[in-house]
Structure formats: C-alpha cells, structure tokens
C-alpha cells in the first residue's frame, strides 16, 4: 500500500469515527452548484463557505463550463439546483500552455502510439490566456445554452490564490 493510500485509510478511520451527517438528503440543501478548478490550492468549502450538504462542487482543469456541462445538467435536472457559481483562479495552469503544447508533451512523454490515440480523440484541452475573459466566456456559454434553463442564476468569479479572496467579474 502506498503512503497516499495509507493516508486515505487512516483519515477515513478518523473522519468516520466522528461522522454524524449521514442523514443529509441527496439534493443540495441550498440548491446551487460551484464549478471551480481542480487546483490543489483551492479548498472550495472553506473559500466559498460551503457546508456539507449545501451545494454540488464540480471540479475540473480550469473550471471549464464545457467539461462540466454533463454534471451541470444532472445537478439541475435531477437534483434541483437553481444557481451556478463559476470560479476560476489566478495562477491557473490553463494559462500556461496551448493545445499544441499539450499534444507535444503527450508525444514526448508517452510516445507516438499515445499521440495517435490522442489525435483520434481530438480533445481540446481548453487552455486560455485571459483569465477574466475566460470567466466571462464560460458564463456566456452557460447563459446561451439551451441545456441551462433561463431562470438559473449564473455568476462568474476569480479566486486569488495569493490572498484567498474571491472577486465577482460576471
């Protein structure tokens, strides 16, 4: 067992020994979802004031609305959420590369067979060069989508990893 696996096991033992929230309902109590980045420097519960059971938290590279759409639809249509809070952040890795860079790294690190598979799948890694612009673009993408009802409230924010502050930009 790896050190990480041992940590998960011991943390689970400690957490479950004091756990008293098993009664919480499946739908989020406050009927909203937060879409944020998978960056390890972001603690959504602490940074955005989310108590257990309050909200869905969707995380992916760059807080991409395109990547999260499947989960957003499930959250809204099956579990009743009525608001989306989209939060990207300063110092995001998605600001540091292009699709071409990502394809090149796959070839360099994993070889030509992996590159061929990647090319056959044709993913867009969805990098961006303008943080505030990317927030506004994703908010607009969700607002324009027929898959997100018009009465869903959508806002866009930037979390500052340097200060812990979150600022609304859309």
Secondary structure, DSSP 4 states (H G I P E B T S, - for coil): --HHHHHHHHHHHHHHHH---TT--SS-TT-EEEEEE--TT--HHHHHTPPTTSEEEEEEGGG-HHHHHHHHHIIIIIT---EEEEEEETT-GGGS--HHHHHHHHHHHH-HHHHHHHHHHT------S-HHHHHHHHHHHHHH-TTS-TTSEEEEEEE-TTT--EEE--
